[in-house]
């Protein structure tokens, strides 16, 4: 069996974990953003629907946020490990 060569792109890996952390941040602030949107629509029933939809996703949004944080941490650790080698 022949041995392959591992190629590492520091810029791409740094970008990956940086962007994943930005996505997590947006997930964490989504409820606030939806509240702001609800306040701005100018229609009480639509505002209530926006708030209801947002709060209905709280649990799933939290789970996704934690999973994204885990991916970002792993990518960051890989980046650091490759930089040290």
N, C-alpha and C positions, 0 to 999 in steps of 0.2 A: 504494500500500500504506500502510495506517495504522500508526502507531507505537503499540506497547503500553506499558504502564507496568509496571515491575518493582517488585514489593512484596517487602520484606525484613522478616522477623520475627527480630530479634536473639535473643530469648529461645528461640525454637524451634531456631535454628541452634546456639546455645550448648548447649542441652540435647542436641542430636544428637551433637555431638562429645564432650561429656562422657559420655554414655551409651555411645558406641562405645568410649571408653577404658576404661570399667568392664567392658564385655563382653570386651575384649582381656585385661584383668587376670584375669578369671575363666578364660579359656582358658589363660592362662599358669600359673595355679595349679591347673588341673584335675587334674593328675597327683598333686599333694599331697593334694587333696581326696579323690580316689579311694583313695589309700593309707590315709587316715584312715577312710574308709567300710569298706574291706576289713578293717582291724583291728577294726572295731566289730561286724561281722556275727556273729561267734561261730561260724562254720562254716568250716573250713579250705578245703573244696572251693569254696565260694561266694567266699571271699576270694581264692583263686587265680584264679577266673574274672573277678572284678572287676579285679584287677591285669592280667590278660592282655588284657582288653578295653581298659583304659586305655592300656597300652603299645602296643597295635595301632593306636591313633589318634594317636600322637605326631606322626608326619609330617604328617598332615592337619591336626591341631590347630595345628601350627606355621605351616602355610601360611595357614590361616584367620586366625590371630592377626596375621600380617603384613599380610594384606589388610584386616582390620579397622583396624589401625593406620594404614594408608594412607588409608582413608576418613575416619578421625578427624582426621588431619593436614590433609587437604584441606578438610574442613568447618571446622576451626579457622582455616585460612588465609583461607577465604572470609569467615568471621565477622570476622576482623581487617581484611580489605580493605574490607568494607562499613562497619565502624566508623570507619575512617580517612577515608572519603569523605563 
